Amino acid sequence: MARPSLSLGQLAGVDRSDGPPPETLQGAPLRPWTLPNAIGYLRAALLVAFLVLALRSDTGTDPLPTALYAAAAWGDQLDGLAARLTGQYSRLGALLDPALDRALIVSGVVVTWRFDLLPRWALAILVARELLLLAAGPIWLRRGHELRITMLGRWAVWPTMAAIGFGLLGLPRPGAVLLYVGVAMTLGATAQYARQLSTSA
């Protein structure tokens, strides 16, 4: 059966009014061998290479690890686009994508903290939030609930990753501004998730 055509908003991932695809819901098969998941595996490999090269550098601003970080970040859009174009949705993809986003942010924080490239107090807030979600997520899943990623949560990833990217480029001023925006959006999304947990408890 032919897949229905997607609107521009759906293709870009902005229009999610139809809800999550059934293939991504709890209880669906993992389906690890899909094109979007292959992109996710590549993102994970790029992330490991970024960490190794960046932490071995003298300043944290070497071009190669910075390029690897940027490629891993843009892969977030690419795997979602691939899933929407091919219809290859999967439960593993639904779990892998946000996990990689968190790993990307935490890894960027590690490097920018190590070399003092961005304000550390804001980086500490990001790490605390990611650790909180990392601890709460599995507990929530075991109780039969699922945390629904909000649009604010999706959008908050981008100024945060961009801030880390500017830090890695040795541009602390625009990096700091974007970091403050990302932290504010992240805290707003965290409040939305806390509301989900309280209403589902």
N, C-alpha and C positions, 0 to 999 in steps of 0.2 A: 504494500500500500504506500502511495506517495506521501511524503511528509508535507504538512501544510507550509505554505510560504511564510516567511518571517517578515515582520515590519522592521524598519530601520532601528527603532527603539529596542525591539527584541533582539535583533542581531548584535547590537552594541551592548546588550546586557542591562540596559537602563529600564526597559519595560519588563517587569516580572509579574504582571498582573495575573498570568495564568497559574502562578504558583510553581513550586519545584517539580521537575519531571518525576514521574513515579519510579523511574529506574534509580533515582538517587536517594529514595526514602529508606528509613530504617527497615531492615528485613529483606531488602532487595539484594540480589547477588552482587558480589564485588566487581566482577568483570574487569580484571586488571589489564587485559590486553586490548586497549583501545588507543586511538591516535591521541586524544587529549591526555590520557594517562602517560603515554610515551613522552609527551612534552613535559609532564610533571616530573618524570624520572630524570629527564635532561636538566630541568631546573634544579633538582636536588644535587646532581653532579656538579653543575656550575657553582652552586652555593658552597659545596665542599672545597672546590678549587679556589674560590674567592677567599674563603677563610684562611686556607693554608698560605696563599701568596700574600695576602694583605698583612697577616700577622708576622710574616717573615720580612716584610719591608721595613725601611727605616722611618718612614713618616706616615704610612697608611694611605698615601695619596698616589701610589703608583698607577699608571694608566691601565695595565692589564687587569689587575683585580677589580678596578673600578668598572671596566668594560664588562667583566664577568657578572658583576653585581647588577648592572643595568640590564644585561640580557636575561638574567634570572627574574628580574622584576617585570620586564615586559612580557616574559613568558606567561605571566598571570592572565594577561589579556588574550594571548595567543591560544592557550588551552581552552579558555571559555568560548572563544570564537570557533575553534575547531569542533567543540562539542555541539554548538548550536548549528553549525553548517552541516555536520555529518549525522547528527542525531545520536552520536555515540556517548550517551550519558551513562554514568555508572555510580554505584554506591561508593566504590573506592575513590573515584574522582571527587565526589562530594566531601569525602573526609580528607583526601590528600591536599586539595587546593588550599583550604584555610590553614592547614598545618604547615604547608610550605610558606605561605604568607607570613605566618608567625615566626617560623624559623629564619626567614629572610630578614625580618625586622630585628629579631634578637641578634642575629649574626652581624648585621650592620651596626647595631648598638655596641656590640663587643668591640668592633674595630674602632669606631669613632670615639668610644670611651677610652680605649687603650691609648690612642694618640691625641686625646683631648681636642677633637675636631668640632664638637658641638657641645652646647651647655649640658653638663652632666646631670643637673637636677631634673631636666626634662627627660633625658634618657632613662634616668632611674624610674620615673613614672611609667614610661613605656614598658620597661622590664617587669615592674611590679604587676601591671595589668596583664601582660602576657602570661606570667607565671600563675596568676589567679585563674585565668581562663583555662590554662593547661591543667591545673589541678581540678577545677570544677567540671570540665567537659566530660571526662570519663565517668565520674560519679553520676552525672545527670543522665548519661546514656544508659548506665546500668539500671537506673530507675525507670527506664522506658520512655524518657522524654528526649526531645531533640531541640537544641538551641537553634533558632532560626536567625540566620545572618540578616541584619537589617541593612537598608540602603545606606544609612549613615555609617554603619560599620564597614560596608564595602568601599565607600568613598574615602573614609579616613585613612585607608591603607596608602592612598596615592600621595598626599602631601607628606606623609611620614617617610615613605620610600624615597621621595624626591629630596627631602631634607637630608637623608643619609647620603644620597647621591651627591648633593652639593658639598657635603662635608668631605666625602671621599675625593672630590675634585679640588679640595683646598679652598672652598668658597664658603667661609663660615657665616657670613651675614645673611645671604638668602637662605642658607641652610637653617639657621636659627629661626628665622621668620616662619618658614614652612614647618619646622618642627613644632613651634608653638601652636600653629593651626592644626597640625596633626594630633597633638596631645589633646587639644580642646575637643576635636571631633571624636577622638578615641574615648575620652571620658564620657561624652554624650552617648556614644554607642554602648559603653559599658552600663550606663544607667538604664538604657533600653533593655539590655540583656537581663539585668537584675530584676526589672519589672516582669519580664517573661518568666523568670524563675519563681518569683513570688506569686504570680497568678496561677502557675501550674502546679505549685506545691500542694 
